[in-house]
């Protein structure tokens, strides 16, 4: 591959970035209302999915 200049930064700019930000939110303490919620970190919309799942399992319904 040919380069436009002899500058070593030109090769660095062509590399793909490595790493990045961790997309998972921090772990919650066990006494927090959202601890164990599969939707934690995506935002609530007024209905707690965790409560719906717990109710469904307590009734003995299968998923």
PDB file of N, CA, C, O and CB in Angstrom:
ATOM      1  N   UNK A   1       0.841  -1.171   0.000  1.00  0.00           N
ATOM      2  CA  UNK A   1       0.000   0.000   0.000  1.00  0.00           C
ATOM      3  C   UNK A   1       0.888   1.237   0.000  1.00  0.00           C
ATOM      4  O   UNK A   1       1.898   1.284   0.702  1.00  0.00           O
ATOM      5  CB  UNK A   1      -0.958  -0.003   1.212  1.00  0.00           C
ATOM      6  N   UNK A   2       0.522   2.203  -0.763  1.00  0.00           N
ATOM      7  CA  UNK A   2       1.303   3.434  -0.815  1.00  0.00           C
ATOM      8  C   UNK A   2       0.717   4.457   0.138  1.00  0.00           C
ATOM      9  O   UNK A   2      -0.485   4.478   0.403  1.00  0.00           O
ATOM     10  CB  UNK A   2       1.350   3.996  -2.245  1.00  0.00           C
ATOM     11  N   UNK A   3       1.587   5.294   0.638  1.00  0.00           N
ATOM     12  CA  UNK A   3       1.176   6.347   1.554  1.00  0.00           C
ATOM     13  C   UNK A   3       1.397   7.696   0.889  1.00  0.00           C
ATOM     14  O   UNK A   3       2.224   7.818  -0.014  1.00  0.00           O
ATOM     15  CB  UNK A   3       1.950   6.257   2.893  1.00  0.00           C
ATOM     16  N   UNK A   4       0.677   8.687   1.324  1.00  0.00           N
ATOM     17  CA  UNK A   4       0.813  10.023   0.768  1.00  0.00           C
ATOM     18  C   UNK A   4       2.042  10.740   1.322  1.00  0.00           C
ATOM     19  O   UNK A   4       2.678  11.524   0.619  1.00  0.00           O
ATOM     20  CB  UNK A   4      -0.437  10.837   1.052  1.00  0.00           C
ATOM     21  N   UNK A   5       2.373  10.469   2.581  1.00  0.00           N
ATOM     22  CA  UNK A   5       3.500  11.135   3.235  1.00  0.00           C
ATOM     23  C   UNK A   5       4.363  10.093   3.936  1.00  0.00           C
ATOM     24  O   UNK A   5       4.022   8.911   3.975  1.00  0.00           O
ATOM     25  CB  UNK A   5       3.004  12.209   4.247  1.00  0.00           C
ATOM     26  N   UNK A   6       5.479  10.545   4.486  1.00  0.00           N
ATOM     27  CA  UNK A   6       6.353   9.680   5.274  1.00  0.00           C
ATOM     28  C   UNK A   6       6.027   9.794   6.763  1.00  0.00           C
ATOM     29  O   UNK A   6       6.758   9.262   7.598  1.00  0.00           O
ATOM     30  CB  UNK A   6       7.830  10.035   5.023  1.00  0.00           C
ATOM     31  N   UNK A   7       4.979  10.456   7.088  1.00  0.00           N
ATOM     32  CA  UNK A   7       4.599  10.683   8.477  1.00  0.00           C
ATOM     33  C   UNK A   7       4.090   9.370   9.089  1.00  0.00           C
ATOM     34  O   UNK A   7       3.197   8.742   8.520  1.00  0.00           O
ATOM     35  CB  UNK A   7       3.515  11.799   8.577  1.00  0.00           C
ATOM     36  N   UNK A   8       4.640   8.939  10.241  1.00  0.00           N
ATOM     37  CA  UNK A   8       4.169   7.691  10.862  1.00  0.00           C
ATOM     38  C   UNK A   8       2.731   7.785  11.381  1.00  0.00           C
ATOM     39  O   UNK A   8       2.080   6.758  11.580  1.00  0.00           O
ATOM     40  CB  UNK A   8       5.090   7.311  12.006  1.00  0.00           C
ATOM     41  N   UNK A   9       2.237   8.986  11.598  1.00  0.00           N
ATOM     42  CA  UNK A   9       0.860   9.135  12.074  1.00  0.00           C
ATOM     43  C   UNK A   9      -0.153   8.732  11.005  1.00  0.00           C
ATOM     44  O   UNK A   9      -1.291   8.390  11.327  1.00  0.00           O
ATOM     45  CB  UNK A   9       0.607  10.576  12.511  1.00  0.00           C
ATOM     46  N   UNK A  10       0.248   8.769   9.757  1.00  0.00           N
ATOM     47  CA  UNK A  10      -0.652   8.358   8.680  1.00  0.00           C
ATOM     48  C   UNK A  10      -1.015   6.879   8.810  1.00  0.00           C
ATOM     49  O   UNK A  10      -2.155   6.495   8.547  1.00  0.00           O
ATOM     50  CB  UNK A  10      -0.006   8.629   7.309  1.00  0.00           C
ATOM     51  N   UNK A  11      -0.066   6.062   9.208  1.00  0.00           N
ATOM     52  CA  UNK A  11      -0.336   4.637   9.405  1.00  0.00           C
ATOM     53  C   UNK A  11      -1.234   4.415  10.622  1.00  0.00           C
ATOM     54  O   UNK A  11      -2.092   3.533  10.613  1.00  0.00           O
ATOM     55  CB  UNK A  11       0.981   3.859   9.569  1.00  0.00           C
ATOM     56  N   UNK A  12      -1.035   5.211  11.656  1.00  0.00           N
ATOM     57  CA  UNK A  12      -1.864   5.092  12.852  1.00  0.00           C
ATOM     58  C   UNK A  12      -3.315   5.474  12.567  1.00  0.00           C
ATOM     59  O   UNK A  12      -4.240   4.871  13.112  1.00  0.00           O
ATOM     60  CB  UNK A  12      -1.303   5.967  13.969  1.00  0.00           C
ATOM     61  N   UNK A  13      -3.505   6.464  11.723  1.00  0.00           N
ATOM     62  CA  UNK A  13      -4.873   6.906  11.429  1.00  0.00           C
ATOM     63  C   UNK A  13      -5.639   5.880  10.598  1.00  0.00           C
ATOM     64  O   UNK A  13      -6.869   5.924  10.554  1.00  0.00           O
ATOM     65  CB  UNK A  13      -4.846   8.244  10.696  1.00  0.00           C
ATOM     66  N   UNK A  14      -4.945   4.970   9.946  1.00  0.00           N
ATOM     67  CA  UNK A  14      -5.615   3.965   9.132  1.00  0.00           C
ATOM     68  C   UNK A  14      -5.994   2.727   9.931  1.00  0.00           C
ATOM     69  O   UNK A  14      -6.740   1.880   9.439  1.00  0.00           O
ATOM     70  CB  UNK A  14      -4.735   3.573   7.978  1.00  0.00           C
ATOM     71  N   UNK A  15      -5.491   2.611  11.157  1.00  0.00           N
ATOM     72  CA  UNK A  15      -5.816   1.455  11.980  1.00  0.00           C
ATOM     73  C   UNK A  15      -7.204   1.603  12.583  1.00  0.00           C
ATOM     74  O   UNK A  15      -7.670   2.710  12.854  1.00  0.00           O
ATOM     75  CB  UNK A  15      -4.772   1.271  13.084  1.00  0.00           C
ATOM     76  N   UNK A  16      -7.850   0.468  12.787  1.00  0.00           N
ATOM     77  CA  UNK A  16      -9.155   0.478  13.428  1.00  0.00           C
ATOM     78  C   UNK A  16      -8.970   0.659  14.932  1.00  0.00           C
ATOM     79  O   UNK A  16      -8.032   0.105  15.506  1.00  0.00           O
ATOM     80  CB  UNK A  16      -9.936  -0.828  13.117  1.00  0.00           C
ATOM     81  N   UNK A  17      -9.842   1.420  15.576  1.00  0.00           N
ATOM     82  CA  UNK A  17      -9.702   1.618  17.020  1.00  0.00           C
ATOM     83  C   UNK A  17      -9.900   0.310  17.788  1.00  0.00           C
ATOM     84  O   UNK A  17     -10.711  -0.533  17.405  1.00  0.00           O
ATOM     85  CB  UNK A  17     -10.704   2.667  17.508  1.00  0.00           C
ATOM     86  N   UNK A  18      -9.159   0.161  18.858  1.00  0.00           N
ATOM     87  CA  UNK A  18      -9.209  -1.030  19.694  1.00  0.00           C
ATOM     88  C   UNK A  18      -9.831  -0.652  21.032  1.00  0.00           C
ATOM     89  O   UNK A  18      -9.578   0.432  21.559  1.00  0.00           O
ATOM     90  CB  UNK A  18      -7.787  -1.648  19.888  1.00  0.00           C
ATOM     91  N   UNK A  19     -10.635  -1.539  21.570  1.00  0.00           N
ATOM     92  CA  UNK A  19     -11.237  -1.278  22.878  1.00  0.00           C
ATOM     93  C   UNK A  19     -12.497  -0.455  22.730  1.00  0.00           C
ATOM     94  O   UNK A  19     -13.224  -0.573  21.743  1.00  0.00           O
ATOM     95  CB  UNK A  19     -10.247  -0.563  23.797  1.00  0.00           C
ATOM     96  N   UNK A  20     -12.739   0.355  23.692  1.00  0.00           N
ATOM     97  CA  UNK A  20     -13.928   1.188  23.666  1.00  0.00           C
ATOM     98  C   UNK A  20     -14.582   1.216  25.016  1.00  0.00           C
ATOM     99  O   UNK A  20     -14.026   0.738  26.004  1.00  0.00           O
ATOM    100  CB  UNK A  20     -14.906   0.700  22.623  1.00  0.00           C
ATOM    101  N   UNK A  21     -15.741   1.768  25.051  1.00  0.00           N
ATOM    102  CA  UNK A  21     -16.469   1.918  26.299  1.00  0.00           C
ATOM    103  C   UNK A  21     -17.260   0.651  26.605  1.00  0.00           C
ATOM    104  O   UNK A  21     -17.795   0.009  25.701  1.00  0.00           O
ATOM    105  CB  UNK A  21     -17.402   3.134  26.237  1.00  0.00           C
ATOM    106  N   UNK A  22     -17.327   0.305  27.868  1.00  0.00           N
ATOM    107  CA  UNK A  22     -18.126  -0.831  28.304  1.00  0.00           C
ATOM    108  C   UNK A  22     -19.588  -0.410  28.282  1.00  0.00           C
ATOM    109  O   UNK A  22     -19.956   0.573  28.924  1.00  0.00           O
ATOM    110  CB  UNK A  22     -17.697  -1.322  29.727  1.00  0.00           C
ATOM    111  N   UNK A  23     -20.423  -1.138  27.554  1.00  0.00           N
ATOM    112  CA  UNK A  23     -21.817  -0.739  27.399  1.00  0.00           C
ATOM    113  C   UNK A  23     -22.701  -1.176  28.558  1.00  0.00           C
ATOM    114  O   UNK A  23     -23.827  -0.696  28.691  1.00  0.00           O
ATOM    115  CB  UNK A  23     -22.361  -1.299  26.125  1.00  0.00           C
ATOM    116  N   UNK A  24     -22.206  -2.078  29.395  1.00  0.00           N
ATOM    117  CA  UNK A  24     -23.019  -2.537  30.507  1.00  0.00           C
ATOM    118  C   UNK A  24     -23.008  -1.516  31.639  1.00  0.00           C
ATOM    119  O   UNK A  24     -21.953  -0.959  31.944  1.00  0.00           O
ATOM    120  CB  UNK A  24     -22.522  -3.894  31.008  1.00  0.00           C
ATOM    121  N   UNK A  25     -24.135  -1.259  32.262  1.00  0.00           N
ATOM    122  CA  UNK A  25     -24.153  -0.354  33.410  1.00  0.00           C
ATOM    123  C   UNK A  25     -23.543  -1.018  34.638  1.00  0.00           C
ATOM    124  O   UNK A  25     -23.351  -2.233  34.671  1.00  0.00           O
ATOM    125  CB  UNK A  25     -25.583   0.098  33.713  1.00  0.00           C
ATOM    126  N   UNK A  26     -23.243  -0.201  35.649  1.00  0.00           N
ATOM    127  CA  UNK A  26     -22.661  -0.736  36.874  1.00  0.00           C
ATOM    128  C   UNK A  26     -23.650  -1.681  37.552  1.00  0.00           C
ATOM    129  O   UNK A  26     -24.863  -1.546  37.395  1.00  0.00           O
ATOM    130  CB  UNK A  26     -22.258   0.406  37.832  1.00  0.00           C
ATOM    131  N   UNK A  27     -23.116  -2.631  38.302  1.00  0.00           N
ATOM    132  CA  UNK A  27     -23.952  -3.577  39.028  1.00  0.00           C
ATOM    133  C   UNK A  27     -24.677  -2.851  40.167  1.00  0.00           C
ATOM    134  O   UNK A  27     -24.114  -1.964  40.809  1.00  0.00           O
ATOM    135  CB  UNK A  27     -23.101  -4.755  39.578  1.00  0.00           C
ATOM    136  N   UNK A  28     -25.909  -3.235  40.400  1.00  0.00           N
ATOM    137  CA  UNK A  28     -26.710  -2.620  41.449  1.00  0.00           C
ATOM    138  C   UNK A  28     -26.609  -3.408  42.740  1.00  0.00           C
ATOM    139  O   UNK A  28     -26.365  -4.614  42.713  1.00  0.00           O
ATOM    140  CB  UNK A  28     -28.165  -2.509  41.015  1.00  0.00           C
ATOM    141  N   UNK A  29     -26.794  -2.739  43.872  1.00  0.00           N
ATOM    142  CA  UNK A  29     -26.834  -3.488  45.136  1.00  0.00           C
ATOM    143  C   UNK A  29     -28.089  -4.349  45.194  1.00  0.00           C
ATOM    144  O   UNK A  29     -29.077  -4.065  44.516  1.00  0.00           O
ATOM    145  CB  UNK A  29     -26.787  -2.526  46.351  1.00  0.00           C
ATOM    146  N   UNK A  30     -28.046  -5.396  46.003  1.00  0.00           N
ATOM    147  CA  UNK A  30     -29.163  -6.347  46.064  1.00  0.00           C
ATOM    148  C   UNK A  30     -30.450  -5.733  46.583  1.00  0.00           C
ATOM    149  O   UNK A  30     -31.529  -6.251  46.295  1.00  0.00           O
ATOM    150  CB  UNK A  30     -28.792  -7.509  46.930  1.00  0.00           C
ATOM    151  N   UNK A  31     -30.370  -4.637  47.347  1.00  0.00           N
ATOM    152  CA  UNK A  31     -31.590  -4.037  47.879  1.00  0.00           C
ATOM    153  C   UNK A  31     -32.208  -3.005  46.925  1.00  0.00           C
ATOM    154  O   UNK A  31     -33.223  -2.395  47.258  1.00  0.00           O
ATOM    155  CB  UNK A  31     -31.295  -3.383  49.215  1.00  0.00           C
ATOM    156  N   UNK A  32     -31.618  -2.808  45.763  1.00  0.00           N
ATOM    157  CA  UNK A  32     -32.172  -1.862  44.780  1.00  0.00           C
ATOM    158  C   UNK A  32     -33.358  -2.497  44.053  1.00  0.00           C
ATOM    159  O   UNK A  32     -33.359  -3.700  43.793  1.00  0.00           O
ATOM    160  CB  UNK A  32     -31.080  -1.426  43.756  1.00  0.00           C
ATOM    161  N   UNK A  33     -34.349  -1.700  43.734  1.00  0.00           N
ATOM    162  CA  UNK A  33     -35.565  -2.208  43.081  1.00  0.00           C
ATOM    163  C   UNK A  33     -35.271  -2.863  41.734  1.00  0.00           C
ATOM    164  O   UNK A  33     -35.931  -3.837  41.372  1.00  0.00           O
ATOM    165  CB  UNK A  33     -36.563  -1.076  42.887  1.00  0.00           C
ATOM    166  N   UNK A  34     -34.307  -2.356  40.996  1.00  0.00           N
ATOM    167  CA  UNK A  34     -34.023  -2.869  39.654  1.00  0.00           C
ATOM    168  C   UNK A  34     -32.965  -3.979  39.640  1.00  0.00           C
ATOM    169  O   UNK A  34     -32.542  -4.393  38.561  1.00  0.00           O
ATOM    170  CB  UNK A  34     -33.569  -1.735  38.766  1.00  0.00           C
ATOM    171  N   UNK A  35     -32.529  -4.468  40.793  1.00  0.00           N
ATOM    172  CA  UNK A  35     -31.531  -5.537  40.831  1.00  0.00           C
ATOM    173  C   UNK A  35     -32.116  -6.807  40.190  1.00  0.00           C
ATOM    174  O   UNK A  35     -33.154  -7.306  40.624  1.00  0.00           O
ATOM    175  CB  UNK A  35     -31.076  -5.818  42.303  1.00  0.00           C
ATOM    176  N   UNK A  36     -31.451  -7.311  39.176  1.00  0.00           N
ATOM    177  CA  UNK A  36     -31.907  -8.519  38.497  1.00  0.00           C
ATOM    178  C   UNK A  36     -32.856  -8.261  37.338  1.00  0.00           C
ATOM    179  O   UNK A  36     -33.341  -9.210  36.721  1.00  0.00           O
ATOM    180  CB  UNK A  36     -32.570  -9.412  39.474  1.00  0.00           C
ATOM    181  N   UNK A  37     -33.127  -7.020  37.033  1.00  0.00           N
ATOM    182  CA  UNK A  37     -34.051  -6.700  35.927  1.00  0.00           C
ATOM    183  C   UNK A  37     -33.326  -6.876  34.597  1.00  0.00           C
ATOM    184  O   UNK A  37     -32.235  -6.334  34.419  1.00  0.00           O
ATOM    185  CB  UNK A  37     -34.606  -5.239  36.059  1.00  0.00           C
ATOM    186  N   UNK A  38     -33.911  -7.627  33.654  1.00  0.00           N
ATOM    187  CA  UNK A  38     -33.252  -7.806  32.365  1.00  0.00           C
ATOM    188  C   UNK A  38     -33.226  -6.534  31.529  1.00  0.00           C
ATOM    189  O   UNK A  38     -32.444  -6.446  30.583  1.00  0.00           O
ATOM    190  CB  UNK A  38     -33.936  -8.898  31.593  1.00  0.00           C
ATOM    191  N   UNK A  39     -34.051  -5.553  31.846  1.00  0.00           N
ATOM    192  CA  UNK A  39     -34.102  -4.311  31.086  1.00  0.00           C
ATOM    193  C   UNK A  39     -33.315  -3.190  31.744  1.00  0.00           C
ATOM    194  O   UNK A  39     -33.380  -2.051  31.283  1.00  0.00           O
ATOM    195  CB  UNK A  39     -35.529  -3.882  30.902  1.00  0.00           C
ATOM    196  N   UNK A  40     -32.571  -3.480  32.810  1.00  0.00           N
ATOM    197  CA  UNK A  40     -31.832  -2.438  33.497  1.00  0.00           C
ATOM    198  C   UNK A  40     -30.789  -1.835  32.563  1.00  0.00           C
ATOM    199  O   UNK A  40     -30.025  -2.554  31.919  1.00  0.00           O
ATOM    200  CB  UNK A  40     -31.168  -2.992  34.765  1.00  0.00           C
ATOM    201  N   UNK A  41     -30.770  -0.521  32.499  1.00  0.00           N
ATOM    202  CA  UNK A  41     -29.824   0.183  31.645  1.00  0.00           C
ATOM    203  C   UNK A  41     -30.447   0.659  30.357  1.00  0.00           C
ATOM    204  O   UNK A  41     -29.878   1.515  29.680  1.00  0.00           O
ATOM    205  CB  UNK A  41     -28.657  -0.694  31.338  1.00  0.00           C
ATOM    206  N   UNK A  42     -31.597   0.130  30.000  1.00  0.00           N
ATOM    207  CA  UNK A  42     -32.284   0.555  28.780  1.00  0.00           C
ATOM    208  C   UNK A  42     -33.355   1.587  29.068  1.00  0.00           C
ATOM    209  O   UNK A  42     -33.903   2.183  28.142  1.00  0.00           O
ATOM    210  CB  UNK A  42     -32.900  -0.639  28.080  1.00  0.00           C
ATOM    211  N   UNK A  43     -33.660   1.805  30.329  1.00  0.00           N
ATOM    212  CA  UNK A  43     -34.672   2.792  30.680  1.00  0.00           C
ATOM    213  C   UNK A  43     -36.012   2.143  30.936  1.00  0.00           C
ATOM    214  O   UNK A  43     -36.401   1.186  30.267  1.00  0.00           O
ATOM    215  CB  UNK A  43     -34.802   3.826  29.587  1.00  0.00           C
ATOM    216  N   UNK A  44     -36.702   2.677  31.908  1.00  0.00           N
ATOM    217  CA  UNK A  44     -38.028   2.160  32.255  1.00  0.00           C
ATOM    218  C   UNK A  44     -39.089   2.955  31.514  1.00  0.00           C
ATOM    219  O   UNK A  44     -38.901   4.131  31.204  1.00  0.00           O
ATOM    220  CB  UNK A  44     -38.270   2.224  33.788  1.00  0.00           C
ATOM    221  N   UNK A  45     -40.196   2.303  31.237  1.00  0.00           N
ATOM    222  CA  UNK A  45     -41.293   2.991  30.574  1.00  0.00           C
ATOM    223  C   UNK A  45     -42.558   2.946  31.415  1.00  0.00           C
ATOM    224  O   UNK A  45     -43.658   3.058  30.873  1.00  0.00           O
ATOM    225  CB  UNK A  45     -41.552   2.380  29.208  1.00  0.00           C
ATOM    226  N   UNK A  46     -42.428   2.786  32.720  1.00  0.00           N
ATOM    227  CA  UNK A  46     -43.584   2.791  33.611  1.00  0.00           C
ATOM    228  C   UNK A  46     -44.022   1.414  34.056  1.00  0.00           C
ATOM    229  O   UNK A  46     -44.669   1.280  35.094  1.00  0.00           O
ATOM    230  CB  UNK A  46     -44.720   3.467  32.947  1.00  0.00           C
ATOM    231  N   UNK A  47     -43.685   0.385  33.293  1.00  0.00           N
ATOM    232  CA  UNK A  47     -44.035  -0.985  33.660  1.00  0.00           C
ATOM    233  C   UNK A  47     -42.734  -1.714  33.949  1.00  0.00           C
ATOM    234  O   UNK A  47     -41.838  -1.753  33.105  1.00  0.00           O
ATOM    235  CB  UNK A  47     -44.863  -1.706  32.523  1.00  0.00           C
ATOM    236  N   UNK A  48     -42.629  -2.281  35.119  1.00  0.00           N
ATOM    237  CA  UNK A  48     -41.407  -2.985  35.487  1.00  0.00           C
ATOM    238  C   UNK A  48     -41.478  -4.411  34.943  1.00  0.00           C
ATOM    239  O   UNK A  48     -42.308  -5.207  35.382  1.00  0.00           O
ATOM    240  CB  UNK A  48     -41.203  -2.986  37.036  1.00  0.00           C
ATOM    241  N   UNK A  49     -40.614  -4.726  33.997  1.00  0.00           N
ATOM    242  CA  UNK A  49     -40.607  -6.066  33.401  1.00  0.00           C
ATOM    243  C   UNK A  49     -40.222  -7.109  34.423  1.00  0.00           C
ATOM    244  O   UNK A  49     -40.696  -8.243  34.363  1.00  0.00           O
ATOM    245  CB  UNK A  49     -39.650  -6.126  32.213  1.00  0.00           C
ATOM    246  N   UNK A  50     -39.363  -6.738  35.367  1.00  0.00           N
ATOM    247  CA  UNK A  50     -38.926  -7.676  36.385  1.00  0.00           C
ATOM    248  C   UNK A  50     -40.114  -8.133  37.221  1.00  0.00           C
ATOM    249  O   UNK A  50     -40.240  -9.322  37.513  1.00  0.00           O
ATOM    250  CB  UNK A  50     -37.850  -7.044  37.278  1.00  0.00           C
ATOM    251  N   UNK A  51     -40.991  -7.204  37.610  1.00  0.00           N
ATOM    252  CA  UNK A  51     -42.169  -7.574  38.394  1.00  0.00           C
ATOM    253  C   UNK A  51     -43.100  -8.478  37.589  1.00  0.00           C
ATOM    254  O   UNK A  51     -43.693  -9.403  38.146  1.00  0.00           O
ATOM    255  CB  UNK A  51     -42.921  -6.318  38.855  1.00  0.00           C
ATOM    256  N   UNK A  52     -43.235  -8.225  36.295  1.00  0.00           N
ATOM    257  CA  UNK A  52     -44.090  -9.073  35.453  1.00  0.00           C
ATOM    258  C   UNK A  52     -43.531 -10.492  35.363  1.00  0.00           C
ATOM    259  O   UNK A  52     -44.287 -11.463  35.400  1.00  0.00           O
ATOM    260  CB  UNK A  52     -44.227  -8.467  34.040  1.00  0.00           C
ATOM    261  N   UNK A  53     -42.208 -10.612  35.246  1.00  0.00           N
ATOM    262  CA  UNK A  53     -41.583 -11.929  35.153  1.00  0.00           C
ATOM    263  C   UNK A  53     -41.736 -12.687  36.468  1.00  0.00           C
ATOM    264  O   UNK A  53     -42.027 -13.883  36.467  1.00  0.00           O
ATOM    265  CB  UNK A  53     -40.095 -11.798  34.781  1.00  0.00           C
ATOM    266  N   UNK A  54     -41.541 -11.991  37.595  1.00  0.00           N
ATOM    267  CA  UNK A  54     -41.661 -12.639  38.904  1.00  0.00           C
ATOM    268  C   UNK A  54     -43.096 -13.115  39.120  1.00  0.00           C
ATOM    269  O   UNK A  54     -43.311 -14.220  39.619  1.00  0.00           O
ATOM    270  CB  UNK A  54     -41.235 -11.670  40.039  1.00  0.00           C
ATOM    271  N   UNK A  55     -44.085 -12.291  38.747  1.00  0.00           N
ATOM    272  CA  UNK A  55     -45.487 -12.700  38.892  1.00  0.00           C
ATOM    273  C   UNK A  55     -45.811 -13.914  38.035  1.00  0.00           C
ATOM    274  O   UNK A  55     -46.523 -14.819  38.471  1.00  0.00           O
ATOM    275  CB  UNK A  55     -46.416 -11.549  38.522  1.00  0.00           C
ATOM    276  N   UNK A  56     -45.283 -13.931  36.809  1.00  0.00           N
ATOM    277  CA  UNK A  56     -45.550 -15.045  35.896  1.00  0.00           C
ATOM    278  C   UNK A  56     -44.965 -16.342  36.460  1.00  0.00           C
ATOM    279  O   UNK A  56     -45.605 -17.392  36.395  1.00  0.00           O
ATOM    280  CB  UNK A  56     -44.962 -14.751  34.491  1.00  0.00           C
ATOM    281  N   UNK A  57     -43.747 -16.271  37.014  1.00  0.00           N
ATOM    282  CA  UNK A  57     -43.115 -17.471  37.569  1.00  0.00           C
ATOM    283  C   UNK A  57     -43.802 -17.936  38.842  1.00  0.00           C
ATOM    284  O   UNK A  57     -43.860 -19.136  39.111  1.00  0.00           O
ATOM    285  CB  UNK A  57     -41.645 -17.211  37.847  1.00  0.00           C
ATOM    286  N   UNK A  58     -44.332 -16.988  39.639  1.00  0.00           N
ATOM    287  CA  UNK A  58     -44.969 -17.388  40.885  1.00  0.00           C
ATOM    288  C   UNK A  58     -46.328 -18.061  40.631  1.00  0.00           C
ATOM    289  O   UNK A  58     -46.780 -18.872  41.439  1.00  0.00           O
ATOM    290  CB  UNK A  58     -45.144 -16.170  41.798  1.00  0.00           C
ATOM    291  N   UNK A  59     -46.966 -17.726  39.524  1.00  0.00           N
ATOM    292  CA  UNK A  59     -48.222 -18.372  39.173  1.00  0.00           C
ATOM    293  C   UNK A  59     -48.017 -19.765  38.591  1.00  0.00           C
ATOM    294  O   UNK A  59     -48.967 -20.538  38.466  1.00  0.00           O
ATOM    295  CB  UNK A  59     -48.980 -17.518  38.192  1.00  0.00           C
ATOM    296  N   UNK A  60     -46.767 -20.086  38.234  1.00  0.00           N
ATOM    297  CA  UNK A  60     -46.473 -21.402  37.687  1.00  0.00           C
ATOM    298  C   UNK A  60     -46.610 -21.477  36.183  1.00  0.00           C
ATOM    299  O   UNK A  60     -46.595 -22.568  35.613  1.00  0.00           O
ATOM    300  CB  UNK A  60     -47.364 -22.410  38.307  1.00  0.00           C
ATOM    301  N   UNK A  61     -46.742 -20.338  35.530  1.00  0.00           N
ATOM    302  CA  UNK A  61     -46.852 -20.328  34.081  1.00  0.00           C
ATOM    303  C   UNK A  61     -45.485 -20.543  33.478  1.00  0.00           C
ATOM    304  O   UNK A  61     -44.480 -20.155  34.073  1.00  0.00           O
ATOM    305  CB  UNK A  61     -47.467 -19.013  33.577  1.00  0.00           C
ATOM    306  N   UNK A  62     -45.424 -21.153  32.310  1.00  0.00           N
ATOM    307  CA  UNK A  62     -44.169 -21.348  31.621  1.00  0.00           C
ATOM    308  C   UNK A  62     -43.973 -20.216  30.631  1.00  0.00           C
ATOM    309  O   UNK A  62     -44.922 -19.588  30.162  1.00  0.00           O
ATOM    310  CB  UNK A  62     -44.128 -22.716  30.913  1.00  0.00           C
ATOM    311  N   UNK A  63     -42.702 -19.980  30.332  1.00  0.00           N
ATOM    312  CA  UNK A  63     -42.404 -18.894  29.404  1.00  0.00           C
ATOM    313  C   UNK A  63     -42.525 -19.328  27.976  1.00  0.00           C
ATOM    314  O   UNK A  63     -42.306 -18.527  27.067  1.00  0.00           O
ATOM    315  CB  UNK A  63     -41.031 -18.355  29.648  1.00  0.00           C
TER     316      UNK A  63
END
